[in-house]
Amino acid sequence: MRIDVVTLFPGMFGSVLGSSILERAAKPVANPADPGDVRAPVASYHLHDPRAFTTDKHGKVDQSPYGGGPGMVLQCQPVFDCVAAAEAQQPELKATRIVLTPKGVPLTQPLAEELAVQPRLLLIAGHYEGFDQRLLDELEPMEVSIGDYVLTGGELPAMVLIDSVVRLLPGVLGKAGSHHADSFSPGSANDAGQRLLDHPHYTRPPAWRGRGVPPVLMSGDHAKIAAWRKQQALELTQARRPDLLSPAKKAPASLDQASPADSAGPLAVVALRDAMPADADAIDALLRAAFPSDAEAKLVRALRDAGDLPIELVAELDGRVVGHLGFSPVTIDPQADGGFSNPRFRALALAPLAVHPEAQRRGIGKALTRLGLRSCGDANLAAVFVLGDPAYYGPLGFEPADPHGFTNPFHQGDAFRVRFLNDTEPTRGTIGYAPAFAALED
């Protein structure tokens, strides 16, 4: 990527562009394992001073504003000629023109992602009271702001934009894809598609000034670690940036939204998200409304109290919890007459799936299940087991478990099903559910 900057103060950029990640992006980098394997620079920086293009004998590029008022305004001619000269240096690369101004659209992570796939950016940093409007009308640039405040010039915002974009270019960061799960990034999104703040991070030593590391992070249980991180990200976002979870930013449950002809009521926006501790009472009420007895409500409560719901999702409609899905750990005891044990084979059981009677036949249950399975896959699980209707779970990829050599203490036949999430070879044997599942027999 070529990055041009039109600025009255090019000296401000040297230490920023010549340091750390931005410097490395502009240099060839050799592979330590193979010195002959050299990565070409992925970015180049070019600074252009409009003062070199002014016709004023004193080198002025600004004048007082028509209509009066404080401050000075940058003139059209020197900036326009500077932009034209910069673009002429490599005309085959079409430049995306960007003016840094408080009046612009906010610089967000999605915008940075869009800019990172452009071959060339040309950033125009204003100063004083800004540009003559006729220049902006002629150049038709994108106008970008880094926040709701005013700085003395556009140089610092230009550096911020460069940093946010260049770090996304392939090969710039030490580990490919390490930016994927950053705050506001695609990997931070919850199951409703809302991009969240990043979860807390910890490293050695395990204790510092009387403060320890959360035990789950040292448990080795990757499913519980993934669930903890998702929950922490959600709670942190709720506390510090609730606007990111506002209804206007919630994604509809369109993965499996029913058509109007099949729906029991009008279509509405349904948010799918991770369950939070504050949802406990609403989930309990939902389960009691969705099932004829309170066995399922007791089960979910017992699983949660025991810490056996590493993945728990809810569907929310108009601020009301109308759907719930949880996953609990299972154990697999190999049969004595055959099979083998594989410690890499890790699995969860799909706890009771519930949709409120008033919100059924809208695809909410299937959407919850699909997103739950995706969460299981992200946690590197091998399989999910379920006791359920073959007609319902079959289209979701669940197969009869018996042909694969699995048995269970609750049901026999097709009601006991399995969905494999990766190609890890399974351990045949008896499936043992979390102890709380005994509540179903009450």
Secondary structure by P-SEA (a helix, b strand, c coil): cbbbbbccccccccccccccaaaaaabbbbccccccccccccbbbbbbbcccccccccccccccccccccbbbbbcaaaaaaaaaaaacccccccbbbbbccccccccaaaaaaaaaccbbbbbbbccccccaaaaaaaccbbbbccccccccaaaaaaaaaaaccccccccccccccccccccccccccccccccccccccccccccccccccccccccaaaaaaaaaaaaaaaaaaacccccccccccccccccccccccccccccbbbbbcccccaaaaaaaaaaaacccaaaaaaaaaaaaaccccbbbbbbccccccbbbbbbbbbbbbbccbbbbbcccccccccbbbbcccccccaaaaaaaaaaaaaaaaaccccccccccccccccccccccccccccccccccccccccccccccccccbbbcccccccccc
